[in-house]
Amino acid sequence: MWRTFDGVAGDDGSGPIRRALTGLLDAWLDLDRSCAAPLDQARSHAAAVARAADGARLEGAAIAPLVPPRVALGVAGATRSLDDLARVFADETRALVELLTGAPGTVTPVALGSGPEAIVAAFPEGDGRTYVADLVADAAVDERQPSEVAERAPTVNAIPLSVAAGLRAEFGEVLGSDLLAMICHPRGHAVQLHGPDVPDEALMARVSWKKDPMGRTDAKNSWRRDADGVVHTKHGIGHVAGKFTTVEALIKPLKALLAHTGGTLEGLHAYLNRHGTIAGARIFVAAEDAGLAPGDTAGFRGAGTSNPEMTDHWFRARRDAMASGGGPMPIVRTDQVADNDSPGAAMIFRKIDGQWMLVTCFPDGAKKDDFIGMGDAP
């Protein structure tokens, strides 16, 4: 049973708790990984020094037998202190996990150098262990972009010539030009936010700090970092920032939708008229229908977000980091097609000046409830 937090709307306390849990797990994993080997090396080095001293005059022979036990005594003391520290990390981590999940229980101490799997197994089976297992698995590959690095991330607000060339190569000069106008309307951002030219640094800044990759300065998307690290923005983004890796991949969902609607612009517009509302038309094209394959998409997602509750905690931790000038929440690389069971492309069309325009098209791990599945909508 996941814990329901009390508090004012939008501030349930889970953000700071999740941030604290991330830091504690980092410290515990680092302690486990980095301390056992040096202690073992100290013992073996002491034996080597003793052997060398044994052949050095009478004084060396007299001192040599004393070296290993004295070093062993020091190592034993250091080991006890570090074990005590590991127990503190374990107990504090357990307390934070219980706050986030409501899962009680004790954590079994693990010896230094036991490894990440042993740390996970130290938690009782259930929601608490599941939570920790997800965090630990992502910690092995996570990346972290400080806000000062995000501030320098490049922006992309132009349509590359390769998009026009790709559309004309795929659909011919006339239809390709018509589709280019649909995709590249000034109020759209499919290419600028999700095209292959968006650099990793911009995607990282978007998911970590909600920085618009287009660099827009309007009230809805402007971004500012204060000298103390506090970040201000209203730019909208969930826990994933993704893109298509090639122009060909970007075109695939539109090609599938066009084929589904008869292969003509008129047929596509008629389809959108049938299924659109005043707010627009939201169409999800499954990866298998679009021909999207692993490698066609790339991006970053929040670390430790394998279920809705953990994702919500990550959201709130990111918000807390932005509001407090804190360090970055961890993120991991993702391929939306390869990493999900029912992936595809989410397409949003809106009618502007009487014509349907593609506002955005982005890779997604599954169809959301407010989207129509292409295969379900004739």
PAMARFI-189435 format. One line per 10 residues: for each residue y, z, x of C-alpha. Coordinates in nm, 3 decimals, m for minus. Each point is the difference from the previous one (the first is absolute). Last residue first. Layout:
N
Y,Z,X  ...
END
This chain:
378
0.449,m3.918,m1.140  0.051,0.364,0.113  m0.305,0.192,0.120  m0.055,m0.205,0.316  0.362,0.046,0.101  m0.025,0.376,m0.045  0.307,0.128,m0.178  0.200,0.271,0.179  0.134,0.331,m0.139  m0.334,0.175,0.053
m0.008,m0.073,0.372  m0.245,m0.249,0.145  m0.156,0.115,0.326  0.071,0.027,0.374  0.320,m0.201,m0.010  0.138,m0.293,0.195  0.357,m0.095,m0.095  0.179,m0.262,m0.205  0.362,0.044,m0.101  0.275,m0.129,m0.226
m0.172,m0.329,m0.077  0.245,m0.182,m0.224  m0.041,m0.123,m0.356  0.293,m0.203,m0.127  0.250,0.074,m0.279  0.276,0.123,0.227  m0.246,0.245,0.155  m0.340,0.059,m0.161  m0.193,0.253,0.203  m0.331,m0.030,0.181
m0.192,0.281,0.173  m0.316,m0.083,0.195  m0.255,0.257,0.120  m0.255,m0.144,0.242  m0.361,0.109,0.027  m0.227,0.289,0.080  m0.299,0.139,m0.191  m0.204,0.206,0.250  0.271,0.076,0.254  0.032,m0.003,0.380
m0.059,m0.367,0.080  0.244,m0.147,m0.251  0.274,0.259,0.045  m0.024,m0.017,0.378  0.123,0.338,0.119  0.162,0.160,0.302  0.041,0.375,m0.017  0.294,0.229,m0.075  0.088,0.352,0.112  0.302,0.177,m0.150
0.300,m0.026,0.224  0.182,0.299,0.147  0.255,0.198,m0.195  0.361,m0.075,m0.087  m0.029,0.235,m0.299  0.048,m0.245,m0.287  m0.200,m0.280,0.161  m0.286,0.229,0.104  m0.008,0.158,m0.348  m0.016,m0.344,m0.161
m0.285,m0.098,0.229  m0.181,0.323,m0.088  0.052,m0.073,m0.369  m0.151,m0.344,0.029  m0.290,0.137,0.208  m0.074,0.264,m0.266  0.003,m0.273,m0.267  m0.245,m0.205,0.206  m0.225,0.302,0.037  m0.001,0.044,m0.379
m0.058,m0.369,m0.068  m0.303,m0.030,0.232  m0.061,m0.136,0.350  0.350,0.070,0.126  m0.059,0.176,0.332  0.222,m0.221,0.212  0.272,m0.193,m0.183  m0.055,m0.371,0.005  0.090,m0.279,0.242  m0.014,m0.379,m0.013
m0.220,m0.304,0.020  m0.126,m0.282,m0.219  m0.187,m0.326,0.058  m0.221,0.168,0.261  m0.273,0.080,m0.249  m0.014,m0.285,m0.253  0.223,m0.124,m0.281  m0.157,m0.290,m0.189  0.232,0.058,m0.294  m0.281,0.056,m0.248
m0.194,0.220,0.244  0.316,0.195,0.081  0.067,0.072,m0.368  0.327,m0.140,m0.133  0.211,0.263,m0.175  0.281,m0.125,m0.225  0.309,0.191,m0.107  0.228,m0.203,m0.226  0.363,0.090,m0.062  0.192,0.293,m0.147
0.081,m0.187,m0.321  m0.370,m0.066,m0.026  m0.228,m0.257,0.157  m0.353,m0.097,m0.100  0.052,m0.309,m0.207  0.321,m0.108,0.175  m0.171,0.048,0.336  m0.283,m0.230,m0.105  0.247,m0.261,m0.126  0.189,0.018,0.329
m0.324,m0.053,0.196  m0.095,m0.295,m0.217  0.341,m0.157,0.048  m0.024,0.051,0.376  m0.326,m0.192,m0.003  m0.353,0.076,0.124  m0.147,0.089,m0.336  0.081,0.370,m0.031  m0.293,0.132,0.206  0.078,m0.250,0.278
0.358,0.131,0.015  m0.125,0.358,0.009  m0.239,m0.078,0.286  0.268,m0.182,0.200  0.244,0.286,m0.059  m0.256,0.250,0.128  m0.077,m0.216,0.310  0.360,m0.070,0.106  0.050,0.323,0.197  m0.336,m0.055,0.173
0.106,m0.349,0.115  0.335,0.135,0.117  m0.192,0.240,0.221  m0.051,0.377,0.033  0.074,0.093,m0.359  0.186,0.330,m0.016  m0.045,0.368,m0.069  0.190,0.327,m0.031  m0.219,0.269,m0.156  0.086,0.356,m0.115
0.238,m0.112,m0.272  0.333,m0.171,0.060  0.337,m0.001,m0.176  0.326,0.000,0.193  0.212,0.294,m0.112  0.103,0.101,0.351  0.135,0.289,0.207  m0.173,0.124,0.317  0.071,0.334,0.170  m0.047,m0.032,0.375
0.277,0.239,0.107  0.226,m0.293,0.094  m0.037,m0.140,m0.351  m0.229,m0.292,m0.083  0.118,m0.245,m0.263  m0.169,m0.254,m0.224  0.135,m0.221,m0.277  m0.252,m0.129,m0.253  0.121,0.089,m0.349  0.364,0.055,0.095
0.022,m0.346,0.159  m0.031,m0.026,0.378  m0.306,m0.224,0.032  m0.170,0.013,0.340  m0.282,m0.229,m0.107  m0.268,0.237,0.132  0.137,0.271,m0.234  m0.048,0.343,0.158  m0.213,0.240,m0.200  m0.056,0.230,0.302
m0.370,m0.022,0.081  m0.105,m0.290,m0.226  0.305,m0.215,0.070  0.048,0.097,0.363  m0.362,m0.088,0.072  0.036,m0.335,m0.174  0.318,m0.070,0.199  m0.164,0.092,0.331  m0.302,m0.216,m0.084  0.220,m0.309,m0.028
0.061,m0.194,m0.326  m0.051,m0.366,0.096  m0.330,m0.030,m0.188  0.160,0.045,m0.342  m0.003,0.318,m0.205  0.354,0.133,m0.010  0.203,m0.311,0.084  m0.250,m0.244,m0.149  m0.043,0.163,m0.340  0.364,0.107,m0.021
0.151,m0.159,m0.307  0.354,0.022,m0.133  0.121,m0.282,0.225  m0.279,m0.228,m0.135  m0.242,m0.090,0.277  m0.332,m0.001,m0.185  0.099,m0.211,m0.302  0.213,m0.237,0.209  m0.291,m0.042,0.240  m0.225,m0.069,m0.297
0.221,m0.292,m0.102  0.009,m0.130,0.358  m0.379,0.017,0.026  m0.035,m0.178,m0.334  0.210,m0.291,0.126  m0.112,m0.023,0.365  m0.369,0.068,m0.040  m0.182,0.317,m0.101  m0.157,0.143,0.318  0.201,m0.177,0.270
0.317,0.038,m0.205  m0.060,0.372,m0.043  m0.083,0.051,0.369  0.306,m0.189,0.121  0.227,0.199,m0.229  m0.153,0.326,0.119  0.010,m0.108,0.367  0.376,m0.046,m0.025  0.037,0.378,m0.002  0.176,0.159,m0.300
0.267,0.239,0.128  0.047,0.373,m0.051  m0.218,0.156,0.269  0.106,0.333,0.150  m0.075,0.143,0.344  m0.090,0.368,0.049  0.274,0.193,0.182  0.036,0.273,m0.265  m0.378,0.020,m0.022  m0.004,0.105,0.365
0.244,0.284,m0.074  m0.216,0.094,m0.299  m0.301,0.057,0.221  m0.293,m0.241,m0.056  m0.342,0.161,m0.007  m0.335,m0.172,0.036  m0.340,0.115,m0.123  m0.335,m0.104,0.143  m0.197,0.323,0.058  0.226,0.189,m0.242
m0.130,m0.224,m0.280  m0.348,0.150,0.018  0.139,0.354,0.035  0.223,m0.032,m0.307  m0.279,m0.143,m0.215  m0.247,0.266,0.116  0.253,0.276,m0.068  0.041,m0.099,m0.365  m0.373,m0.048,m0.053  m0.069,0.339,0.161
0.242,0.170,m0.237  m0.120,m0.189,m0.307  m0.361,0.105,0.044  m0.229,0.118,0.278  0.133,0.301,0.188  0.212,m0.079,0.307  m0.151,0.025,0.350  m0.157,m0.343,m0.055  0.343,m0.162,0.044  0.055,0.178,0.331
m0.352,m0.094,0.111  0.071,m0.366,m0.076  0.321,0.014,0.204  m0.174,0.113,0.322  m0.185,0.306,0.124  0.222,0.023,0.310  0.101,0.358,m0.063  m0.259,0.188,m0.203  0.031,m0.010,m0.378  0.105,0.286,m0.226
m0.139,m0.020,m0.357  0.277,m0.044,m0.253  m0.001,0.227,m0.303  0.023,m0.099,m0.362  0.241,m0.093,m0.275  0.069,m0.351,m0.138  0.331,m0.002,m0.191  0.070,m0.339,0.154  0.343,0.021,0.162  0.026,0.379,0.033
m0.363,0.021,0.111  0.064,m0.262,0.267  0.295,0.207,0.122  m0.209,0.315,0.027  m0.287,m0.181,0.173  0.242,m0.143,0.256  0.135,0.349,0.070  m0.352,0.135,0.051  m0.112,m0.287,0.221  0.318,0.001,0.210
m0.031,0.375,0.051  m0.368,m0.041,0.088  0.093,m0.268,0.254  0.249,0.240,0.157  m0.268,0.268,0.032  m0.229,m0.259,0.160  0.283,m0.082,0.240  0.037,0.363,0.096  m0.376,0.047,0.041  m0.025,m0.318,0.208
0.286,0.111,0.225  m0.175,0.332,0.062  m0.329,m0.174,0.074  0.175,m0.244,0.232  0.156,0.288,0.191  m0.335,0.175,0.037  m0.168,m0.326,0.101  0.270,m0.051,0.263  m0.071,0.345,0.139  m0.376,m0.057,m0.020
0.025,m0.339,0.175  0.236,0.110,0.283  m0.165,0.323,0.119  m0.296,m0.167,0.174  0.242,m0.206,0.216  0.209,0.291,0.129  m0.239,0.119,0.270  m0.098,m0.349,0.114  0.366,m0.095,0.017  0.089,0.301,0.214
m0.290,m0.074,0.236  0.117,m0.350,0.081  0.011,m0.283,m0.255  m0.349,m0.101,m0.113  m0.004,0.218,m0.310  0.350,m0.117,m0.088  m0.124,m0.347,m0.092  m0.277,0.137,m0.218  0.242,0.240,m0.167  0.247,m0.281,m0.070
m0.276,m0.202,m0.167  m0.108,0.298,m0.214  0.359,0.064,m0.105  0.041,m0.368,m0.088  m0.302,0.023,m0.231  0.139,0.304,m0.181  0.351,m0.143,m0.029  m0.145,m0.329,m0.127  m0.172,0.181,m0.286  0.332,0.159,m0.095
0.176,m0.336,0.029  m0.262,m0.160,m0.233  0.023,0.259,m0.277  0.379,m0.009,m0.039  0.102,m0.351,m0.102  m0.196,m0.102,m0.308  m0.028,0.333,m0.180  0.361,0.091,0.073  0.119,m0.346,m0.108  m0.201,0.018,m0.322
0.141,0.345,m0.077  0.357,m0.102,0.080  m0.014,m0.315,m0.210  m0.168,0.194,m0.281  0.284,0.251,0.008  0.269,m0.269,m0.004  m0.155,m0.191,m0.290  m0.046,0.323,m0.196  0.367,0.087,0.047  0.103,m0.341,m0.133
m0.236,0.040,m0.296  0.146,0.343,m0.077  0.358,m0.130,0.030  m0.078,m0.275,m0.254  m0.219,0.208,m0.231  0.283,0.228,m0.107  0.025,m0.137,m0.355  0.337,m0.171,0.042  0.029,m0.307,m0.221  0.043,0.198,m0.319
0.072,0.363,0.072  m0.281,0.225,0.109  m0.364,0.080,m0.059  m0.282,m0.181,0.174  m0.324,m0.111,m0.162  m0.284,0.049,0.250  m0.281,m0.255,m0.008  m0.328,0.110,m0.154
END
